[in-house]
Amino acid sequence: MPTTKKLTDDLFVAAQLQPQDMAELARAGFKMVINNRPDGEADDQPSSAEMAAAAEAAGLEYAHQPVVGSNISETDIDGFDAIVSLAETPVLAFCRTGTRCTTLWALSQADELDNDTILKTAADAGYDLSGLVGRLDQRRG
């Protein structure tokens, strides 16, 4: 099974998945997969259509929310939060390394959690989001 990293009881993140991973993820209990990579970001990346077909064949819900990691907008953050909030859980979000998904989660939690909790949760999953502190504070207004 692909390596998954737990952010919350309901949300896990992973690096790039392959279509053949979907059945195993379904057997592991995941209910939904979110793809945060734009199609064509890398030559070796399966298309969202391929991933969606494999997810559907495995009985998983699938969402394609393409986000450019260097330019995450407020709409991207709110969209990610809405998808996760409305999904049957647990949810697995993936991108190239998992950092983009973790960043989307972190920014969506700015109103709920303090910076230390967000940064520790990300660090425990293997992601250093210390550079996000200013943006987290900005999200809180």
N, C-alpha and C positions, 0 to 999 in steps of 0.2 A: 504494500500500500504506500502511496506517496506520503511524505512526511507532512504532518499537519501540526500547527502550533496553536494552542488554546489562548484566546484572549478573554473570553467569558464562557460561562456554561453553554451559551447558545451560539457563539461565534468562534470559528477557527479560521486560520489563514494558511496559505500554502504558496509555494513557488509554482511555476507553470505546470499545469496538469496536461495529461494526454487523454484522448478519447477512451483508450483502454482502461483508464483509472476509474471511470464512472461506476462500473458495476461493483468494484471493490469498495468504493466510497459509500454506495447504497447499502451494501452488506454491513459496513461499519456503523450504519445508523444515520448517516447524513440524510437530510431531507431536501436541501437546496444547495446549488452551487452558483456563485456569482463570479463572473469573469470581468475583471476590471481592466483588461488589456484591449486597446484598439486593435482591430484586425490589421495585419501587415506590419506590426511593430518590429517583428524580427522574421527573418526568412524561414527559420525552423519551427515557427509557431503554428499550431493547428488553427484553422479558422473558427470563428464563433459558431458558424453553421454546423461544422463538424462536431464541435463540443456540445452544442445544443442537441443534436441528433443522438449522440452517445448518452447524454444525460437522460433524455426522454426514454431511450431504450432501456436504461437501467432503473427507470421509475423515479428519477430525480426531477425536481423543479429546477429551472435554469434561468438565470438573468444575465444579460450582457449589458454592462454599464461601463462603456469605454471611458477611461480617464487617463489623461496625460499626466504622468507623475510629477513633472516639473511645473505644472500649471493647474493645480487642483482648485476648482472654483467652489463657491458657496453652494451652487446648484449641485455639483458633484457630491459634496458632503451630505446635503439634505437628501439627495436621491439615494445614496448608499444607506443612510439611516432609515429611510422609508422602506426600502427593500428588505432590510434585515428585520425591522419592526413588524412587518406584515407577513414575513415568511414563517412557515412551519420550521421548527428548529430540531436539531442543530443545523447551522448554515456554515458552509465552507466557501470563503472568498479567496480567489487567487489572482495573481498578476505575475510579473516576471520573477520576483524574489519574495513577494509577500509584504514588502515594505509599503507599497502604495495602498494596499488594503488596510494595513495596520494604521497608516496615516489617516485614511478616511474614517476608520473607527475612532481613532483618538480625537480627531476634530469634531466628530459627531457627539462625543461625550463631554465636551468642554462645559456644557451647562450642568452636567450631572456629577462630574468627578473633578477633584483638584488635580493640578499638574503632577504632583508627586505620584499619585495613584495611577494616572494615565501613563506616565513615563516608566514607572516600575512594572506595570502590566506589560507594556511593550518590551521592556528590557528582559523580563522573564521569558518572553517568547523569542528573544534573540534579536530584537530590533532597537537600535539607538535612535530615539526621536527627540533627543535633547535640543536639537535645532528648531523644534516646533513650539517652544514655550511662548514666543511672542505671538504666534498665530493662535495658540490656544487662548491666551489672554485677550486677544482681539475678538475672538468668537464670543467671549463672555460680555463684550461691550464695555 
